[in-house]
């Protein structure tokens, strides 16, 4: 079986990996890795784990696909400017959740200071930490994908 040649415009690290096995495994494994990353991120509000570790795992899925498939195909599905916009939006959510308690006389990230009558202080902390962990996870995933795109574009 003859190996296919890589197009000249693609570097060694990204795109058109010649092995069908690698492409198939990356395609099958990526959604499960990203789902586990979401679990680690969401689990961080009441146990070990959290936004950074989960965000890295969420980013690993697309990175596997970007390594296994042609760069142009993945760039259409996951454009770099959209990734940066999502990462910035997640960071702004984190800042907003952190600053909101300060508007009601609390400290930064003191979720219980936000006066929501239906929720006890413990529930406010629970949901506040969950939102912060998800925002951090999305921001980290977007940042890692943007760094990966910047590094691989420079090398090709």
N, C-alpha and C positions, 0 to 999 in steps of 0.2 A: 504494500500500500504506500503510495507516494504521499509525502507530506506537502501540504499546501504552503506556498510562500506567503510571507506577510507582505502586505502592501508597503510601499516605500515610505508613505507618510506616517506610518504608525511606528511607535517606539517598541522596544522589547517588553516593556512592563505592561502596556495597556493594549487591549483589543486583539481580536481575531486569533485567540489561542488555538493552535492547530489540533488539540486533542478534543475529540467529541466527549470523552469520558469527563474531562475537566468541565466542559460546558454543561453537561447533564448534571453532574454533582453540584455545581454552583447554582444552577437553576432550581434544583430540588432543595438544597440546603439553605439558600438565602432567606426565604420566608420564615423558616423555623428559627434561624439565628436572630432575625429582626423581632420575631414574636417573643423570644426569650429576652431580648434586650428591653422590650416593652414591659415584660414581667419584672425584670430587675429594677427598672426605673420606678414602676408603680409600687413595688414592694419596699422601696427605700423609705417610704413615709412611716413605716412601723417596724422595720427590721433592717438587717444588713443589706446593702445594695444602695441604689440611689441613681441620681441623675447622671453623674459622670460615667460610671461603669455601664449603665444601661444605654447611654448615648453612644458610647464606643461600640457596643454590640449592635445597636441599631444601624450604625454606619458601616459595619463590617459586611452586611448583606449587599448593599449596592457596590461596595468596593470589590467584593468577589465577582459580581456580575460585570463590573467595568474591566476587570482583569481578564475575564473569560470571553467577553464579546467585543465586537468592533466598537471603537470609540464613538463613531458617529451615531450608531444606533442607540447607545446608552445616553449620549448627549441630548438626543431628541426626547427621550423618556424622562430624563432627570437633568434639566439645564442648570448650569452653574449659578446663573443669576437668580433663579427661583430658589435654589438651595440656600443661598445667602439671605434672601428675603425672609425665608421661613426661620432661619437661625436668628436673624435680627428680631423678628416678631416674637419669637419665644423668649429672647432676652428681655424685650420690652414687657412681656407678660410678667416675667420674674421681677423686674423693677417695679411694675405697677402693684403687684401683690405685696412687695416689700414696703412700698411707700404708703399704700392705702391705710394701714394702721396709724401712721404718723399723722394723717389728716384728722384722726379722732383722738389724738393725744397719747397714743401708744408709741412704742419703739419700732424701729425697722424690723420687719418680719414678726411682729407681735400680733398674730392673727386674732387673738381673743379680744383685742381692743376695738375691732370692727363691730358696731352694734347691729347685729341681726337678731331680732327678737325670737325667731323660731328655733335658733340653734344655741346650744350651751357652749361655753368657752372651750370645752374639750373637743366638741365637734368642729368648731371653727378652726382650732389648731390642726385637727385631723385633715380637713379639706384644704386648709392653707398649705400644709406641708405637701400634700398630694399634688396640688397645682404647681407648687414650686419645683418639685422633683420632675414632673412631666415637662415643665418649661426648660429646666436645665438639661434634661435628656435630649430634647429636640434641638436646643441650641448647640450642645456638644456634637450631636450627630451631624448637623448642618455644617459646623465649623470643620469637623474632620473631613467631610466630603469636599468642602471647598479647598482645604489644604491638599487633599489628594489630587483634585483637579488641577490646582496650581502647580504642584510638583510634576505631575505627569505631562501636562501641556508643555512645560519647559524642557522636558527631556525628549519630546518627539519631534 
